[in-house]
Amino acid sequence: MSDAQSAANRVAVLLDELSSGAEPRVAEAAEELARALTELYGEALQRIAATVDEATLRRLAADDLVASLLVLHDLHPDELSARVAVALDSVRPMLGAHAGGVELLGIRDDPDGAVVELRLEGSCSGCPSSTVTMRNAIEKAVLAAAPEVARVEAVESTEPVLLQIEPIRQYAADGSDCPAVAGAAS
């Protein structure tokens, strides 16, 4: 776990402790302090983003921690859909190695945040482990690129999966016309 993730987790734990154990007035003051600090560094980030060129902003956004802060303050140079598309492209080779794929169906607004709808393709569609695949690889990639996404949902494909099966071929008894035997003898 990174230092930044540890710090973020610590802030969440401290706020939870204050809201559950402190007097309501103290808990409200702590939450207000956290909001004020967030607004303060958000304003600083906005000023930084306004003074750097787009190439520099994109280099900054390549860092996961900086990118999440840019998203939080609506300063990220890439739209949500573009970041989700890049995330899906990053997992396609792994899915392709298992004769599968993923298609972005859309992104919809939800009261909890954005919801990314996907269709698993190929051998991933209908596979019992496809849900696990989505949760582990695809969801992790999408949430890292787009922390404002509340959920990633897989829509099952209704199309049948076709497999290509080679016909069984008859070879000579000594295997002389079999490409595998001929290649091994060379």
C-alpha positions as CSV (number, residue, x, y, z in Angstrom):
1,M,0.0,0.0,0.0
2,S,1.4,3.4,-0.9
3,D,2.0,6.2,1.6
4,A,-0.8,8.2,0.0
5,Q,-3.2,5.3,0.3
6,S,-2.2,4.8,3.9
7,A,-2.8,8.5,4.6
8,A,-6.2,8.5,2.9
9,N,-7.2,5.5,4.9
10,R,-6.1,7.1,8.1
11,V,-8.1,10.2,7.3
12,A,-11.2,8.1,6.7
13,V,-10.7,6.2,10.0
14,L,-10.2,9.3,12.0
15,L,-13.3,10.9,10.5
16,D,-15.3,7.8,11.3
17,E,-13.9,7.7,14.9
18,L,-14.8,11.3,15.4
19,S,-18.3,11.0,14.0
20,S,-19.1,7.8,16.1
21,G,-17.4,8.7,19.4
22,A,-17.2,12.5,19.7
23,E,-19.8,15.0,20.6
24,P,-21.8,16.0,17.5
25,R,-20.3,19.5,17.6
26,V,-16.7,18.1,17.6
27,A,-17.5,15.7,14.8
28,E,-19.1,18.4,12.7
29,A,-16.1,20.7,13.2
30,A,-13.7,17.9,12.1
31,E,-15.7,17.3,9.0
32,E,-15.8,21.0,8.2
33,L,-12.1,21.2,8.7
34,A,-11.6,18.3,6.2
35,R,-13.9,20.1,3.7
36,A,-12.1,23.4,4.2
37,L,-8.7,21.8,3.7
38,T,-10.0,20.0,0.6
39,E,-11.2,23.3,-0.8
40,L,-7.9,24.9,0.0
41,Y,-5.8,22.4,-1.9
42,G,-8.4,22.2,-4.6
43,E,-8.0,26.0,-5.2
44,A,-4.2,25.5,-5.2
45,L,-4.5,22.7,-7.8
46,Q,-6.8,24.9,-9.9
47,R,-4.2,27.6,-10.0
48,I,-1.5,25.2,-10.9
49,A,-3.6,23.7,-13.7
50,A,-4.2,27.1,-15.0
51,T,-0.5,28.0,-15.2
52,V,0.9,24.8,-16.8
53,D,0.6,23.7,-20.4
54,E,-1.6,20.8,-21.4
55,A,1.4,18.5,-21.9
56,T,2.6,19.1,-18.3
57,L,-0.9,18.7,-17.0
58,R,-1.1,15.3,-18.8
59,R,2.2,14.2,-17.3
60,L,0.9,15.2,-13.9
61,A,-2.3,13.3,-14.5
62,A,-0.3,10.1,-15.3
63,D,0.5,9.8,-11.6
64,D,-2.4,7.9,-9.9
65,L,-2.5,10.1,-6.8
66,V,-2.4,13.4,-8.7
67,A,-4.9,12.1,-11.2
68,S,-7.4,11.3,-8.3
69,L,-7.0,14.8,-6.9
70,L,-7.5,16.3,-10.4
71,V,-10.7,14.2,-10.8
72,L,-11.9,15.2,-7.3
73,H,-11.6,18.9,-8.3
74,D,-12.9,18.4,-11.9
75,L,-9.5,19.4,-13.3
76,H,-8.4,16.1,-15.1
77,P,-7.5,16.8,-18.7
78,D,-9.4,13.7,-20.0
79,E,-13.1,13.1,-19.9
80,L,-14.4,10.2,-18.0
81,S,-15.2,8.1,-21.1
82,A,-11.7,8.5,-22.4
83,R,-10.2,7.4,-19.1
84,V,-12.5,4.4,-19.0
85,A,-11.5,3.5,-22.6
86,V,-7.8,3.6,-21.7
87,A,-8.4,1.4,-18.7
88,L,-10.3,-1.2,-20.8
89,D,-7.5,-1.1,-23.4
90,S,-5.0,-1.9,-20.6
91,V,-6.8,-5.2,-19.7
92,R,-7.7,-6.3,-23.3
93,P,-4.4,-8.2,-23.8
94,M,-5.0,-10.2,-20.6
95,L,-8.6,-11.0,-21.7
96,G,-7.4,-11.7,-25.3
97,A,-4.9,-14.3,-23.9
98,H,-8.0,-16.2,-22.7
99,A,-9.9,-15.6,-26.0
100,G,-12.1,-13.0,-24.4
101,G,-12.8,-9.3,-24.6
102,V,-14.7,-6.4,-23.2
103,E,-17.0,-3.8,-24.8
104,L,-17.9,-0.5,-23.2
105,L,-21.7,-0.2,-23.6
106,G,-22.0,3.1,-21.9
107,I,-21.6,5.2,-18.8
108,R,-24.7,6.4,-17.0
109,D,-25.3,8.7,-14.1
110,D,-26.5,7.3,-10.8
111,P,-27.3,8.9,-7.5
112,D,-24.1,7.2,-6.1
113,G,-21.9,8.3,-9.1
114,A,-21.1,7.1,-12.6
115,V,-21.9,3.5,-13.5
116,V,-19.8,1.8,-16.3
117,E,-21.7,-0.8,-18.2
118,L,-19.7,-3.5,-20.0
119,R,-20.3,-6.6,-22.1
120,L,-17.8,-9.4,-21.7
121,E,-17.1,-11.1,-25.0
122,G,-15.8,-14.3,-26.4
123,S,-14.9,-16.9,-23.8
124,C,-15.5,-14.4,-21.1
125,S,-19.2,-14.2,-21.9
126,G,-21.1,-16.7,-19.8
127,C,-17.9,-18.1,-18.2
128,P,-18.4,-18.8,-14.5
129,S,-15.2,-17.0,-13.7
130,S,-16.1,-14.0,-15.9
131,T,-17.6,-12.2,-12.9
132,V,-14.4,-12.7,-11.0
133,T,-12.4,-11.6,-14.0
134,M,-14.4,-8.4,-14.2
135,R,-14.2,-7.7,-10.5
136,N,-10.5,-8.3,-10.3
137,A,-8.9,-7.0,-13.5
138,I,-11.4,-4.9,-15.3
139,E,-13.0,-3.1,-12.3
140,K,-9.6,-2.5,-10.7
141,A,-8.3,-0.8,-13.9
142,V,-11.5,1.3,-14.4
143,L,-11.6,2.5,-10.8
144,A,-7.9,3.4,-10.9
145,A,-8.4,5.5,-14.0
146,A,-11.8,6.9,-13.0
147,P,-12.2,7.0,-9.2
148,E,-15.5,8.9,-9.6
149,V,-17.1,5.6,-10.9
150,A,-19.4,4.1,-8.3
151,R,-19.9,0.8,-10.0
152,V,-18.8,-1.4,-12.9
153,E,-21.6,-3.6,-14.2
154,A,-21.3,-6.5,-16.7
155,V,-24.2,-7.1,-19.0
156,E,-24.4,-10.7,-20.2
157,S,-24.1,-11.2,-23.9
158,T,-27.1,-12.8,-25.6
159,E,-25.2,-13.9,-28.6
160,P,-24.0,-17.6,-28.7
161,V,-20.2,-18.2,-28.5
162,L,-18.9,-20.1,-31.5
163,L,-15.9,-22.3,-31.3
164,Q,-13.8,-23.3,-34.3
165,I,-12.9,-27.0,-34.2
166,E,-10.6,-28.5,-36.7
167,P,-11.8,-31.7,-38.4
168,I,-10.2,-35.0,-37.5
169,R,-7.8,-36.0,-40.3
170,Q,-6.8,-39.5,-41.2
171,Y,-3.0,-40.0,-41.6
172,A,-1.0,-42.9,-43.0
173,A,-0.3,-45.7,-40.4
174,D,3.4,-44.8,-40.3
175,G,2.6,-41.1,-39.9
176,S,4.5,-40.1,-43.0
177,D,1.9,-37.6,-44.1
178,C,1.3,-36.1,-40.7
179,P,2.8,-32.6,-40.4
180,A,3.7,-33.1,-36.8
181,V,5.6,-36.3,-37.5
182,A,7.3,-34.9,-40.6
183,G,8.4,-31.8,-38.6
184,A,9.8,-33.9,-35.8
185,A,11.8,-36.0,-38.2
186,S,13.5,-33.0,-39.7
